[in-house]
Amino acid sequence: MAEGLAQDLITYAGAVQGEIEPLPPFPEALAHVWACFGRLAGTRQPAQVVAPITYVEIEAFDAGTFSGLTAWEKALIRRIDDRVRAVSLGLVDPNPQPQGGGLTSFLRAKAEASRKRKEKANG
């Protein structure tokens, strides 16, 4: 469950950075992590390329604000930051379409790609 909420928050962060409307649902259970990320991101120096928030910065923030972040929450802040930076650099789509079906969809897609390659090779 926690990983699902984490992924929801990462998706939300990417949508915010990409200015996607409407925003996906916000995972309220992780509002404190989002608030900590926002405060950390607000301390960055302006630059052409946004530098990542480091674990050292997260540790210093946690100690200085008595936030009581767990190791998992600190890692989640890094993951959110990676997503936000990737969207800002244009490396990922800020509003990815949901992937369906798990293994079944994956195998169907692989079979379809294989069929198309064979058709192309056979002219």
Stockholm file with secondary structure:
# STOCKHOLM 1.0

chainA/1-123         MAEGLAQDLITYAGAVQGEIEPLPPFPEALAHVWACFGRLAGTRQPAQVVAPITYVEIEAFDAGTFSGLTAWEKALIRRIDDRVRAVSLGLVDPNPQPQGGGLTSFLRAKAEASRKRKEKANG
#=GR chainA/1-123 SS CHHHHHHHHHHHHHHHHTTCSSCCCCCGGGHHHHHHHHHHHTTCCCCSSCCCCCHHHHHHHHHHHTCCCCHHHHHHHHHHHHHHHHHHTTSSCSSCCCCCSTHHHHHHHHHHHHHHHHHHHHC
#=GC SS_cons         CHHHHHHHHHHHHHHHHTTCSSCCCCCGGGHHHHHHHHHHHTTCCCCSSCCCCCHHHHHHHHHHHTCCCCHHHHHHHHHHHHHHHHHHTTSSCSSCCCCCSTHHHHHHHHHHHHHHHHHHHHC
//
